[in-house]
C-alpha cells in the first residue's frame, strides 16, 4: 500500500479487515469469558460465606449463652483455619466483640450495614481487608440473648486471579488477531490470483492483436461477468478499430482523387503557354474539385460532431406534409431532367430539428434520384404508428443486394463501383442520415424487393420512448 493514499492493495485491505474483525470478535469473547469467570468466582465466595454463616449460627445456638460462645472461640478459629481469606466477627447486643477471627482484623465491624438484608451476600470494603464479599445475620440464643454474626470473604485472591486472566485474554486476542490477519492476507492474495491473471492477459492486448480475448474459464464465477464484459468491450473496440482503419483508408483515397485531379490538370496546363479560355477551364475544373473536397470535409466534420455527442439539436413540431412538399419542390427541376417525378402523401407532425430533418430527407431523395429508373415516380410519405412517426422515401429501380443492406450506412460505402470517382457521390449521405436519426433517438430502416427500395425514418413520439421497442421489426 502506497503512502500517498492514492493507490492501495486489495489484499492488504482484506487482511486489515480480517485483522479488525478478528480483534473485535476475540475482544468480545475475552470480555464475555472474563465477566463469566468473575461472576463464577464471586458466586463461589458467596456460597462459601453463606455456608459458614449457617454453620456458625448452628454452633452459636448450640452453645446456649453469650458466655458459652466466648468460651468456644477456639472452635471457630479451628474451622476458619482451612478457609484463608474468610473473616468472622460475633457481637453481642451492646456491640461488644464476642468472637473475632483473626483476632485483630481491624475495621471489620464497619462491614455491618443495617440497610442490607440479613443472610444475603453483598460487596463491602472493610478498612483492613479491602474489597470483599460480606454477609451478616442475627441469632437469638436459648438464653434469650441476641448476637450478630458478620462474615467477610476477601477478594484479593479473586482480583489477582482475574488480573492474570485479563492479561492472558488480551495476549491471546492480540496473537489470534495477528494470525487471522496474516492468514487472511495469504488467503486473499491467493484468491486474487485470477484477477492478476486477467490483468496480465489484458496487458498483452494491443492494437495489432485486438482479436485476443480474456480466458477465465477455470476462474471463480464472480469474475466471469467481468471477463465477459471486458471481452464484449474488446469486440466493440475491434469493430470500431476496423471501421476506423477502413475509414482512414477510404478518406485518404477519396481526398487523394480530387487533389490528384487538381495537380495533374494544373501541371498539364502549365507545361506550355495556354490561351485565356484554357486557363479559365482549368480554374473551373479546380474549383469543382475543391468544392467536392469542401463538401466532403463538411460532411466529415458533421459526422465527427455527432460521434462525440457535441452536435446540439433543437427539436420543434415539424409539419410533415409541409416539409415534404417543400423538399419535393426543391428537387422537381432535377427530377424532370432525369425523367422522374415526385409525389408527396401523408400528414401529421413530428418532434425534430428542422435543419437536420431536411438534410436527412434531402439525402434520401438525392439517393433515390440517383438510383431511380427513368420515368418512375419517387414517393415521399409520412405516417403515424403506435409510439412513433415514420417518414419514408421510395423509388423504383434495381434492388439493393441483401449482402449490402447492412453496409450501405457505412461511411464511404458505395453500391456501384462505377460511380466511385463521381465528384458528387462520396459515400457519406446515408451515414449522415443514420447519425441524424441517432441524435433524434430514432432509427433508419431499408426494405428493397420487387424492384422497389424504401428508406424509412422512425421518430419516437416521446422523449422516453425506446424506438427499438415500438418500431415494427
C-alpha positions as CSV (number, residue, x, y, z in Angstrom):
1,X,0.0,0.0,0.0
2,X,1.5,3.3,-1.0
3,X,2.0,6.2,1.4
4,X,0.3,8.8,-0.8
5,X,-3.0,7.1,-0.3
6,X,-3.9,7.2,-3.9
7,X,-3.2,3.5,-4.5
8,X,-3.8,0.6,-2.2
9,X,-3.6,-3.2,-2.2
10,X,-6.8,-5.1,-2.2
11,X,-5.0,-8.0,-0.4
12,X,-3.7,-5.6,2.2
13,X,-7.2,-4.1,2.8
14,X,-8.8,-7.5,3.1
15,X,-6.0,-8.5,5.6
16,X,-6.7,-5.4,7.6
17,X,-10.4,-6.2,7.5
18,X,-9.8,-9.7,8.7
19,X,-7.5,-8.3,11.5
20,X,-10.1,-5.8,12.6
21,X,-12.9,-8.3,12.7
22,X,-10.8,-10.9,14.5
23,X,-9.7,-8.4,17.1
24,X,-13.3,-7.3,17.7
25,X,-14.5,-10.9,17.9
26,X,-11.7,-12.0,20.2
27,X,-12.1,-8.9,22.4
28,X,-15.8,-9.6,22.8
29,X,-15.2,-13.3,23.5
30,X,-12.5,-12.4,26.0
31,X,-14.8,-9.8,27.7
32,X,-17.5,-12.4,27.9
33,X,-15.2,-15.1,29.4
34,X,-13.7,-12.6,31.8
35,X,-17.1,-11.5,33.0
36,X,-18.2,-15.1,33.3
37,X,-15.2,-16.1,35.4
38,X,-15.6,-13.0,37.6
39,X,-19.2,-13.9,38.3
40,X,-18.4,-17.5,38.9
41,X,-15.6,-16.7,41.4
42,X,-17.9,-14.2,43.2
43,X,-20.6,-16.8,43.3
44,X,-18.2,-19.3,44.9
45,X,-17.2,-16.7,47.5
46,X,-20.9,-16.1,48.3
47,X,-21.5,-19.8,48.7
48,X,-18.5,-20.1,51.0
49,X,-19.5,-17.4,53.4
50,X,-23.2,-18.3,53.2
51,X,-22.4,-21.9,54.2
52,X,-20.2,-20.7,57.0
53,X,-22.8,-18.4,58.3
54,X,-25.3,-21.2,58.5
55,X,-22.7,-23.4,60.3
56,X,-21.8,-20.7,62.8
57,X,-25.4,-19.9,63.5
58,X,-26.0,-23.5,64.4
59,X,-22.9,-23.7,66.6
60,X,-23.7,-20.4,68.4
61,X,-27.3,-21.6,69.0
62,X,-26.0,-24.9,70.5
63,X,-23.7,-23.0,73.0
64,X,-26.8,-21.5,74.6
65,X,-25.3,-18.3,76.0
66,X,-23.0,-15.4,75.0
67,X,-20.5,-16.6,77.6
68,X,-20.6,-20.1,76.0
69,X,-19.9,-18.6,72.6
70,X,-16.9,-16.7,74.0
71,X,-15.6,-19.9,75.7
72,X,-15.9,-21.8,72.4
73,X,-14.0,-19.2,70.3
74,X,-11.2,-21.7,69.6
75,X,-13.6,-23.9,67.8
76,X,-14.4,-21.0,65.4
77,X,-10.7,-20.4,64.8
78,X,-10.1,-24.0,64.0
79,X,-12.9,-24.1,61.5
80,X,-11.7,-21.0,59.7
81,X,-8.0,-22.1,59.5
82,X,-9.0,-24.2,56.4
83,X,-10.6,-21.1,54.9
84,X,-8.0,-18.4,54.4
85,X,-9.4,-15.0,53.5
86,X,-12.6,-15.5,55.5
87,X,-13.1,-13.2,58.5
88,X,-15.6,-13.6,61.3
89,X,-16.9,-11.2,64.0
90,X,-19.6,-12.1,66.6
91,X,-21.1,-9.1,68.5
92,X,-23.4,-9.1,71.5
93,X,-26.4,-6.9,71.8
94,X,-24.3,-4.0,73.1
95,X,-21.9,-4.3,70.1
96,X,-19.0,-5.8,72.1
97,X,-16.9,-8.4,70.4
98,X,-17.6,-11.9,71.5
99,X,-15.5,-13.8,68.8
100,X,-13.2,-12.4,66.2
101,X,-11.1,-14.2,63.6
102,X,-8.4,-13.3,63.1
103,X,-8.2,-11.6,66.5
104,X,-7.1,-8.2,65.1
105,X,-8.6,-7.8,61.7
106,X,-9.2,-4.1,62.2
107,X,-12.2,-2.3,60.8
108,X,-14.3,-5.5,60.2
109,X,-17.2,-4.0,62.3
110,X,-17.7,-1.4,59.6
111,X,-18.8,-4.2,57.3
112,X,-22.1,-4.3,59.1
113,X,-24.7,-2.3,57.3
114,X,-28.2,-2.3,58.7
115,X,-29.7,-1.4,55.3
116,X,-28.5,-4.7,53.9
117,X,-30.8,-7.7,54.0
118,X,-29.8,-10.4,56.5
119,X,-28.5,-13.6,55.0
120,X,-27.7,-12.1,51.6
121,X,-24.1,-11.5,50.4
122,X,-23.1,-8.0,49.3
123,X,-20.0,-6.2,48.2
124,X,-18.1,-4.4,51.0
125,X,-14.8,-2.8,51.7
126,X,-13.7,-3.2,55.4
127,X,-10.8,-1.0,56.3
128,X,-8.2,-3.7,56.9
129,X,-9.4,-6.1,54.3
130,X,-10.2,-4.0,51.2
131,X,-12.6,-5.3,48.6
132,X,-14.6,-8.2,49.9
133,X,-18.0,-10.0,50.0
134,X,-19.8,-9.7,53.3
135,X,-22.8,-11.3,54.9
136,X,-24.4,-10.9,58.4
137,X,-27.3,-12.2,60.4
138,X,-28.7,-12.1,64.0
139,X,-29.2,-15.2,66.2
140,X,-31.3,-15.4,69.4
141,X,-29.8,-17.8,71.9
142,X,-31.8,-20.2,74.1
143,X,-30.9,-17.9,77.0
144,X,-32.8,-15.1,75.3
145,X,-29.6,-13.2,74.4
146,X,-29.0,-11.9,70.9
147,X,-25.8,-11.9,68.9
148,X,-24.9,-10.5,65.5
149,X,-22.7,-12.6,63.2
150,X,-20.6,-10.9,60.5
151,X,-18.6,-12.8,57.8
152,X,-16.3,-11.3,55.1
153,X,-14.5,-13.1,52.2
154,X,-11.5,-11.1,51.0
155,X,-11.5,-10.6,47.2
156,X,-7.7,-10.2,47.0
157,X,-7.1,-13.7,45.6
158,X,-10.0,-13.3,43.2
159,X,-8.8,-9.9,42.0
160,X,-5.3,-11.3,41.5
161,X,-6.6,-14.3,39.5
162,X,-8.7,-12.0,37.3
163,X,-5.9,-9.6,36.7
164,X,-3.7,-12.5,35.5
165,X,-6.5,-13.9,33.4
166,X,-7.2,-10.5,31.9
167,X,-3.6,-10.3,30.7
168,X,-3.8,-13.8,29.2
169,X,-7.1,-12.8,27.4
170,X,-5.5,-9.7,25.8
171,X,-2.4,-11.5,24.8
172,X,-4.5,-14.3,23.2
173,X,-6.7,-11.8,21.4
174,X,-3.7,-9.9,20.0
175,X,-1.9,-13.1,18.9
176,X,-5.1,-14.6,17.4
177,X,-5.9,-11.3,15.6
178,X,-2.4,-11.1,14.1
179,X,-2.6,-14.8,13.0
180,X,-6.0,-14.2,11.4
181,X,-4.8,-11.1,9.7
182,X,-1.7,-13.0,8.3
183,X,-3.8,-15.9,7.2
184,X,-6.4,-13.6,5.7
185,X,-3.7,-11.8,3.7
186,X,-2.4,-15.2,2.3
187,X,-5.9,-16.4,1.5
188,X,-6.8,-13.0,-0.2
189,X,-3.6,-13.0,-2.1
190,X,-4.2,-16.5,-3.4
191,X,-7.9,-15.8,-4.1
192,X,-7.0,-12.7,-6.1
193,X,-4.6,-14.7,-8.4
194,X,-7.3,-14.9,-11.2
195,X,-7.6,-11.1,-11.0
196,X,-3.9,-10.7,-11.6
197,X,-4.2,-13.2,-14.5
198,X,-6.9,-11.0,-16.1
199,X,-4.6,-8.0,-15.7
200,X,-1.7,-9.9,-17.4
201,X,-3.9,-11.0,-20.2
202,X,-5.3,-7.5,-20.7
203,X,-1.8,-6.0,-20.8
204,X,-0.9,-8.2,-23.7
205,X,-3.8,-6.9,-25.9
206,X,-2.7,-4.2,-28.2
207,X,-3.8,-2.7,-31.5
208,X,-2.2,-5.4,-33.6
209,X,-3.9,-8.3,-31.7
210,X,-7.3,-6.9,-30.7
211,X,-8.8,-10.4,-31.6
212,X,-7.3,-11.8,-28.4
213,X,-9.8,-12.3,-25.6
214,X,-9.6,-12.9,-21.8
215,X,-9.8,-16.5,-20.8
216,X,-11.1,-17.2,-17.3
217,X,-13.0,-20.5,-17.8
218,X,-11.3,-22.0,-14.7
219,X,-11.6,-18.9,-12.6
220,X,-14.2,-18.1,-10.0
221,X,-17.7,-17.4,-11.2
222,X,-17.6,-13.9,-9.6
223,X,-15.0,-12.8,-12.3
224,X,-16.8,-14.4,-15.2
225,X,-19.1,-11.4,-15.7
226,X,-16.2,-9.0,-15.5
227,X,-14.3,-11.0,-18.1
228,X,-17.3,-11.3,-20.4
229,X,-17.9,-7.5,-20.1
230,X,-14.2,-6.8,-21.0
231,X,-14.4,-9.3,-23.9
232,X,-17.6,-7.6,-25.2
233,X,-15.8,-4.2,-24.9
234,X,-12.9,-5.7,-26.9
235,X,-15.4,-6.9,-29.5
236,X,-16.7,-3.3,-29.9
237,X,-13.2,-1.9,-29.9
238,X,-12.1,-4.3,-32.6
239,X,-15.1,-3.5,-34.8
240,X,-14.5,0.2,-34.2
241,X,-10.8,-0.1,-35.0
242,X,-11.6,-2.0,-38.2
243,X,-14.1,0.7,-39.2
244,X,-11.6,3.4,-38.3
245,X,-8.9,1.8,-40.3
246,X,-11.2,1.3,-43.3
247,X,-12.5,4.8,-42.8
248,X,-9.0,6.3,-42.8
249,X,-8.1,4.4,-45.9
250,X,-11.3,5.4,-47.7
251,X,-10.9,9.0,-46.6
252,X,-7.3,9.2,-47.9
253,X,-8.4,7.6,-51.2
254,X,-11.4,10.0,-51.7
255,X,-9.3,13.1,-50.8
256,X,-6.4,11.9,-53.0
257,X,-8.5,11.7,-56.1
258,X,-9.6,15.4,-56.4
259,X,-6.2,16.6,-55.2
260,X,-4.6,14.4,-57.9
261,X,-7.0,15.8,-60.5
262,X,-6.1,19.4,-59.5
263,X,-2.4,18.7,-59.6
264,X,-2.3,16.8,-62.8
265,X,-4.6,19.2,-64.7
266,X,-2.6,22.1,-63.5
267,X,0.7,20.6,-64.4
268,X,-0.5,19.7,-67.9
269,X,-1.9,23.2,-68.4
270,X,1.2,24.9,-67.2
271,X,3.5,22.7,-69.3
272,X,3.2,25.2,-72.1
273,X,1.6,28.5,-72.8
274,X,-2.2,28.3,-73.0
275,X,-5.0,30.6,-74.1
276,X,-7.2,32.5,-71.6
277,X,-10.0,30.1,-72.3
278,X,-7.9,27.1,-71.3
279,X,-6.7,28.8,-68.1
280,X,-10.4,29.6,-67.3
281,X,-11.3,26.0,-67.9
282,X,-8.5,24.9,-65.6
283,X,-9.8,27.2,-62.8
284,X,-13.3,26.0,-63.3
285,X,-12.2,22.4,-63.0
286,X,-10.0,23.1,-60.0
287,X,-12.9,25.0,-58.3
288,X,-15.2,22.0,-58.9
289,X,-12.7,19.6,-57.3
290,X,-12.1,22.0,-54.4
291,X,-15.9,22.2,-53.8
292,X,-16.0,18.4,-53.8
293,X,-13.3,18.4,-51.1
294,X,-15.2,21.2,-49.2
295,X,-18.4,19.1,-49.2
296,X,-16.5,16.0,-48.0
297,X,-14.8,17.9,-45.2
298,X,-18.1,19.5,-44.1
299,X,-19.7,16.1,-44.0
300,X,-16.9,14.6,-42.1
301,X,-17.0,17.4,-39.5
302,X,-20.7,16.9,-39.1
303,X,-20.2,13.1,-38.5
304,X,-17.4,13.8,-36.1
305,X,-19.6,16.1,-34.0
306,X,-22.4,13.6,-33.9
307,X,-19.9,10.8,-33.0
308,X,-18.7,12.8,-30.0
309,X,-22.2,13.9,-29.0
310,X,-21.3,17.6,-29.5
311,X,-23.9,18.3,-32.1
312,X,-26.7,20.1,-30.3
313,X,-30.2,19.7,-31.7
314,X,-33.3,21.9,-31.0
315,X,-36.5,19.9,-31.6
316,X,-39.7,21.6,-32.6
317,X,-43.0,20.5,-34.0
318,X,-42.5,19.9,-37.7
319,X,-45.4,19.6,-40.1
320,X,-44.6,16.6,-42.2
321,X,-46.7,17.4,-45.3
322,X,-45.4,21.0,-45.5
323,X,-41.8,19.9,-45.2
324,X,-42.1,17.1,-47.7
325,X,-43.8,19.4,-50.2
326,X,-41.0,22.0,-49.7
327,X,-38.3,19.4,-50.4
328,X,-40.2,17.9,-53.4
329,X,-40.4,21.4,-54.9
330,X,-36.7,21.8,-54.4
331,X,-35.9,18.6,-56.3
332,X,-38.6,19.0,-59.0
333,X,-36.1,20.5,-61.5
334,X,-33.5,17.8,-61.1
335,X,-36.2,15.1,-61.3
336,X,-37.5,16.5,-64.5
337,X,-34.1,16.5,-66.1
338,X,-33.8,12.7,-65.3
339,X,-37.4,12.0,-66.4
340,X,-38.7,11.3,-62.9
341,X,-41.4,12.8,-60.8
342,X,-42.0,13.3,-57.0
343,X,-45.2,12.5,-55.1
344,X,-46.0,13.5,-51.6
345,X,-48.5,11.8,-49.3
346,X,-49.4,11.8,-45.6
347,X,-49.7,14.4,-42.9
348,X,-49.1,14.9,-39.2
349,X,-46.3,16.4,-37.1
350,X,-43.0,15.1,-35.5
351,X,-40.6,16.5,-32.9
352,X,-37.3,17.1,-34.8
353,X,-34.6,19.5,-35.5
354,X,-35.9,21.2,-38.7
355,X,-32.5,21.7,-40.4
356,X,-31.4,18.1,-39.7
357,X,-34.7,16.7,-40.7
358,X,-34.5,18.5,-44.1
359,X,-30.9,17.3,-44.5
360,X,-31.8,13.7,-43.8
361,X,-34.8,13.6,-46.2
362,X,-32.8,15.5,-48.8
363,X,-30.1,12.9,-48.7
364,X,-32.6,10.1,-49.2
365,X,-34.3,11.9,-52.1
366,X,-31.0,12.6,-53.7
367,X,-30.1,9.0,-53.3
368,X,-33.4,7.9,-54.7
369,X,-33.0,10.1,-57.8
370,X,-29.5,8.6,-58.4
371,X,-30.9,5.1,-58.4
372,X,-34.5,5.5,-59.7
373,X,-35.5,4.0,-63.0
374,X,-36.1,6.6,-65.8
375,X,-39.8,7.7,-65.9
376,X,-40.6,6.3,-62.5
377,X,-42.2,8.2,-59.6
378,X,-40.4,8.8,-56.2
379,X,-42.8,8.7,-53.3
380,X,-42.4,10.8,-50.1
381,X,-44.7,9.6,-47.4
382,X,-45.5,10.4,-43.8
383,X,-47.4,8.1,-41.4
384,X,-48.2,7.7,-37.7
385,X,-47.6,4.5,-35.8
386,X,-48.0,3.5,-32.2
387,X,-45.2,5.3,-30.4
388,X,-43.5,6.6,-33.5
389,X,-43.9,8.7,-36.7
390,X,-42.4,7.4,-39.9
391,X,-41.2,9.3,-43.0
392,X,-40.3,7.2,-46.0
393,X,-38.8,7.7,-49.4
394,X,-39.5,5.1,-52.1
395,X,-38.0,4.7,-55.6
396,X,-38.3,2.1,-58.3
397,X,-35.1,0.6,-59.6
398,X,-32.6,-2.2,-59.0
399,X,-32.9,-3.7,-55.6
400,X,-30.1,-3.5,-53.0
401,X,-28.4,-6.9,-52.6
402,X,-29.1,-8.5,-49.2
403,X,-25.4,-8.7,-48.5
404,X,-25.1,-4.9,-48.9
405,X,-28.1,-3.9,-46.7
406,X,-26.1,-3.7,-43.5
407,X,-23.2,-1.9,-45.2
408,X,-24.9,0.9,-47.0
409,X,-24.9,3.1,-43.9
410,X,-21.1,2.8,-43.5
411,X,-19.0,5.8,-44.4
412,X,-17.6,5.8,-48.0
413,X,-19.5,2.7,-48.9
414,X,-20.9,2.7,-52.4
415,X,-23.1,0.1,-54.1
416,X,-21.9,1.0,-57.6
417,X,-18.1,0.9,-58.0
418,X,-18.5,2.5,-61.4
419,X,-19.7,5.7,-59.6
420,X,-16.7,5.6,-57.2
421,X,-15.0,8.5,-58.8
422,X,-18.1,10.6,-59.1
423,X,-17.4,14.1,-57.9
424,X,-20.8,14.2,-56.2
425,X,-21.0,10.8,-54.5
426,X,-18.6,10.5,-51.6
427,X,-20.4,7.7,-49.9
428,X,-21.4,9.8,-46.8
429,X,-25.0,10.6,-47.4
430,X,-26.6,7.6,-45.7
431,X,-24.0,7.6,-42.9
432,X,-25.1,11.2,-42.2
433,X,-28.8,10.2,-42.2
434,X,-28.1,7.4,-39.7
435,X,-26.2,9.8,-37.4
436,X,-29.1,12.3,-37.6
437,X,-31.5,9.6,-36.6
438,X,-29.3,8.5,-33.7
439,X,-29.3,12.2,-32.5
440,X,-33.1,12.1,-32.5
441,X,-33.1,8.7,-30.7
442,X,-34.7,7.2,-33.8
443,X,-33.6,4.7,-36.4
444,X,-33.4,4.2,-40.2
445,X,-34.6,1.1,-41.9
446,X,-34.4,0.0,-45.6
447,X,-36.5,-2.5,-47.5
448,X,-35.6,-3.5,-51.0
449,X,-37.5,-6.0,-53.0
450,X,-39.6,-6.5,-56.2
451,X,-37.9,-3.5,-57.9
452,X,-38.8,-1.1,-55.1
453,X,-36.5,0.4,-52.4
454,X,-37.9,2.2,-49.4
455,X,-35.8,4.1,-46.8
456,X,-37.9,4.8,-43.6
457,X,-37.0,7.2,-40.8
458,X,-38.6,6.4,-37.5
459,X,-39.0,9.3,-35.0
460,X,-40.2,8.4,-31.4
461,X,-43.3,10.3,-30.3
462,X,-42.0,10.9,-26.8
463,X,-38.5,11.6,-25.4
464,X,-38.7,8.5,-23.2
465,X,-39.8,6.1,-25.9
466,X,-37.4,3.3,-26.8
467,X,-37.6,3.3,-30.6
468,X,-36.5,-0.3,-30.9
469,X,-39.4,-1.5,-28.8
470,X,-42.1,0.4,-30.7
471,X,-40.9,0.1,-34.3
472,X,-42.0,-3.0,-36.1
473,X,-39.2,-5.4,-36.9
